[in-house]
């Protein structure tokens, strides 16, 4: 406990009144010292509080999406047997998250066994954001004594942004997966009916047609195959632009999306590679498995991976597209992640198409339409997107304040296979 000294002024006034009263021989002044003594006595007779508290922090929702509002409730419980008339609570929210409602501090009073709460709201952002300590200050009735304690309550907000699936073109390989192909065989979606062959399974015979027409036919379903996909992430410095100071810039958003794309594609049994468009320009060859996912994460984090990597393969951006495409082979399709802030990636994507590769573009939005300069940039970006759509490129536009899955579902609506 710490003495605040707030009542010492009463003692000082009493001593002055006693001295003046004695020297002046004035009884009234002498007796006025009793008022100061009463104030000083009140501060000394009130006992310091016996502080025995427990603190808990509750987050709702516990797994938010980027841009969601998270309600934070700090619960303080008096575990002791004495009332605490004045308890001040101050939480420490993550510095990167904006407090959008109420305040992370408050004052409560607690009887024995009672629980009180302090509530406020923050807005979730991408990444991992840890809370700090909860500071509690308890005072006695007179405020002459205070007790301060810091509670380490380990909580963090890491928005969940799972990508359930990536809409891909029909450029596939011979292995089974989840990309719908334009060939018939084993699958779940009806594709066609053909004449029965002796090697066909009886389970695929169209028995209804046989009963009606006497014709023996086999039902074929649309085959689902795996694809070989290279995720090309535009990491050039020209993309280090932010739409809002509270958000990541275009390079970080592109890397973030690249990590989610790689994870989703690998879950669907595809062979996945990663290429950095611009320096350092490394190219991680397509593979499968958990070890490969870890290599892709390290590459996007800026670490050098010794296994299955071609050094500097796209370091010059558009200047290295020809060499890059000769390395790719025939069956690989590309998912390019770029804010499209200049014309260079447009040229490269059109060249990818000219080499025979299907291309899907994921475009993070970093231009804010509220400012005149950003409005001009947004118009230029829309022009580039229109150019690519006209060239047969599938485009997904992604605003940083929405989940990637929403962008994938919205962008792929109405696409033909």
C-alpha positions, -999 to +999 in steps of 0.1 A: +000+000+000+011+036-007+001+067+013-014+094-010-009+123+015-042+139+004-052+146+040-019+160+052-031+195+043-056+192+072-027+186+096-007+215+082-038+239+087-042+227+123-006+233+132-007+268+117-039+276+136-025+263+169+007+284+164-012+316+155-037+311+183-010+307+209+011+336+197-019+359+193-037+347+224-068+343+203-090+314+215-112+313+184-082+308+161-068+282+184-101+262+184-103+264+146-074+240+145-098+213+155-113+213+120-079+206+104-072+179+130-105+162+122-096+161+085-061+147+093-076+122+118-102+110+092-074+101+068-054+082+094-082+062+110-096+047+078-079+014+071-060+006+039-079-019+017-070-055+018-066-061-019-073-097-031-084-095-068-086-118-098-088-105-134-101-121-166-104-108-201-131-121-225-130-115-263-162-118-284-159-131-311-129-151-302-120-157-338-129-126-358-124-118-394-103-088-405-124-057-401-147-072-375-154-053-342-143-073-312-159-066-278-134-068-250-147-073-214-123-071-184-138-089-154-125-080-120-135-101-090-130-092-053-117-125-038-113-110-003-137-107+027-137-068+028-155-044+004-134-023-020-151+011-024-129+025-051-113+002-077-097+018-109-091-006-138-070+001-169-065-024-197-038-023-224-052-031-258-028-038-287-013-006-299-020-015-336-058-019-331-081+011-330-105+014-300-138+022-317-162+023-288-160+031-251-127+033-232-103+005-219-105+019-184-131+025-157-139+028-120-160+002-100-168-007-064-167-043-052-182-061-023-168-094-011-171-120-039-185-095-064-174-091-100-175-059-120-166-053-157-150-027-179-160-031-216-148-015-248-145-024-285-115-027-309-114-034-346-095-065-358-067-063-383-046-089-401-018-103-381-012-113-345-020-086-319-012-092-282-028-074-253-007-060-224-013-061-187-044-051-168-035-025-141-058-023-110-056+005-084-076+001-052-082+030-027-096+030+008-127+051+017-108+082+024-084+078-004-054+081+019-040+046+009-038+030-025-028-004-037-016-010-073-012-043-090-006-054-126-022-086-139-006-104-168-036-117-188-023-134-219-047-127-248-043-119-284-064-112-315-054-131-347-082-128-372-091-161-388-088-158-426-091-193-439-094-196-477-117-226-484-109-229-520-092-212-549-111-209-582-088-223-609-090-227-646-093-262-661-056-266-669-049-297-649-025-327-646-033-364-645-036-367-607-069-365-588-078-333-571-106-307-569-104-289-602-133-297-625-119-308-659-135-311-693-132-348-695-155-376-683-147-404-659-150-408-622-165-379-603-197-365-587-211-342-614-229-356-644-209-351-676-223-373-705-237-406-715-219-430-739-221-465-752-213-492-728-179-509-730-171-543-715-145-528-691-170-503-676-181-507-640-217-520-634-222-491-610-220-467-639-245-484-662-276-463-669-302-489-657-331-466-662-323-461-699-318-498-703-353-505-689-370-479-711-352-483-744-331-515-741-300-495-749-270-503-727-251-471-719-226-458-693-229-426-674-198-404-672-191-378-645-170-348-647-135-357-635-118-337-607-081-334-612-052-317-595-034-287-610+001-275-610-001-239-599+026-212-594+016-183-572+034-152-585+036-125-558+045-089-569+070-077-543+084-046-561+089-015-540+064+004-562+036-015-544+046-002-509+015+019-508-012+020-481-049+028-485-051+035-448-023+041-422-038+014-401-034-012-429-005-031-444+010-018-476+005-034-510+036-056-507+026-070-474-010-076-485+003-095-515+026-117-494-003-123-470-026-133-498+001-155-513+005-175-481-032-181-479-034-191-515-005-216-512-021-232-481-055-235-498-041-249-530-019-275-512-050-287-492-067-294-525-039-318-535-024-294-561+013-291-568+022-255-559+051-232-566+059-197-555+076-170-575+086-135-563+080-109-591+108-084-586+138-086-564+149-110-550+129-128-577+133-164-563+112-192-577+102-222-555+095-251-578+060-268-575+058-295-549+033-309-524+033-316-487+037-299-453+075-294-458+068-276-490+042-253-473+069-244-447+094-236-475+068-214-492+061-195-460+098-189-454+103-177-489+075-151-486+090-140-452+122-132-470+143-162-460+164-181-485+154-217-490+181-240-503+157-267-516+139-266-549+146-228-555+158-210-586+176-179-575+166-146-590+144-162-616+120-132-618+142-105-603+139-083-633+101-086-634+088-084-670+124-087-683+126-123-670+092-135-681+105-154-712+130-174-692+105-180-664+079-194-688+104-217-705+111-232-671+074-236-663+065-263-689+031-268-705+007-278-677+012-251-652-013-223-645-005-191-626-022-171-598-007-136-598-010-114-567-005-077-575-020-044-566-015-035-603-002+000-596+017+002-629+016-013-663+045-038-660+025-067-644-002-062-671+024-068-698+038-098-680+004-114-674-005-110-711+029-127-720+021-155-696-012-160-715+007-159-748+029-187-736-002-208-731-007-205-693-041-199-677-038-169-654-059-158-624-052-124-609-058-115-572-056-077-569-055-062-534-071-027-533-047-001-520-061+030-536-084+051-515-112+067-535-116+095-510-086+115-520-082+131-555-048+114-562-061+080-551-092+084-573-069+089-603-049+058-593-080+038-588-093+047-623-059+037-638-061+003-619-096-003-632-084+004-667-056-022-662-081-047-648-104-042-678-075-048-702-067-081-685-103-093-684-105-086-721-074-108-726-091-137-708-076-133-674-098-142-644-097-113-619-104-113-582-105-079-565-099-080-528-104-051-504-081-054-473-111-050-449-129-081-462-119-118-459-102-134-489-129-160-491-155-133-498-134-119-526-129-154-541-166-162-540-177-128-554-150-128-582-156-163-594-194-160-596-204-166-632-170-178-644-170-204-671-148-234-666 
